[in-house]
């Protein structure tokens, strides 16, 4: 026996450790009994009161183990008090590390959204990768629809927001980026705007699951709200609004406060100045020249390269961007003379069409810049560019200005396109 022990010491130690630890592990209480796992947060502000809504994961035991989403909410004068109310109501601690996004309603967005975010990060270990989103409805309503949405499809609002980051911003809209913007001289920041609608052509329906596990009808309520989160005064309470709508609208922020809601089409011309933007498309309408007769032409940008030039002339900043575009013609739609467009070997990027594209897209860029100048929001990162490439001259320029924060207003933009067709 002694010889067997000497030859197999490691195995015996391992077996003894299993016997010592197994009863403890077996009797240990599941984390689901002590914590709520929060996957999304809704922050609604009404007058002097906050309603905090948390979308939490609720495990369900069945033949096939599954889990569903519920919404719990509470109202209080501060975010901290509302979160504490939810804790008391459910008798559990709340884990925020898995939170994927935070939804703010319009009234909450008109105050500095980084204040409640800062509390959640310092106190509750909120993830810096958490995406920020704004709604023109109530945040509670958006979470309710998202719970139903996740039960009906293989994607949810998290996937939609990630798609928007790639195609509307070509940059992040998460907490880390919001902090960086707020702490920099250029305080501009943007989030997606999502909504709820009763028009099925404007969104996708979040259907309640047949098993009754959707969060819309059986949402728990919390603390001082005194009622279900689906019927509270700030939750929207409109059963007709059962479609979650993402129409490419943006909420623009300055120093943490929302200043305007715009359609992406109003400012998407600045994507030509962003080297990372990859979802550009061009549409030339009512074009007549050569073989084209009042044609509508759809063109895809399949590649793009940018080079930048910066100069300071007097009281003006000169920002020039040379843009090399690789274009692919996707569709031509015209009533007459269509037979001339059926030759697959013909290059339809005529000189006239190329010039029209350059003119049209340069105007598109300028229209977007003018809109941003109205709001004095530097989404083009003019400050960062000049500060990087002309640091000494730029800092001297800012000191000479009576209002250095107006540098964006004093920037002249020029875009020069070079086009290569596929």
Buried (B, 14 or more C-beta within 10 A) or exposed (E): EEEEEEEEEEEEEEEEEEEEEEEEEEEEEEEEEEBBBBBBBBBBBBEEBBBBBBBBBBEEEEEEEEEBBBBBBBBBEBBBBBBBBBBEBBEBEBBBEEBBBBBBBBBBBEBBBBEBBBBBBEEBEBBEEBBBBBBBBBBBBBBBBBBBBBBBEEEBBBBBBBBBBEBBBBBBBBBEBBBEBBEBEBBBBBBBBBBBBEEEEBBBBBBBBEEEBBBBEBBBBBBBBEEBBBBBBBBBBEEEBBBBBBEBBBBBBBEBBBBBBBEBEBBBBBBBBBBEBBEBEBEBEEBEEEBBBEBBBBBBBEBBEBEEEBEBEEEEBBBBBBBBBBBEBEEBEBEEEEEBBEEEEEEBBBEEBBEBBBEBBBEBBBBBBEBBBEBBBBBBBBBEBBBEEBEEEBEEBBEEEEEEBEBBEBBEBEBEBEBEBE
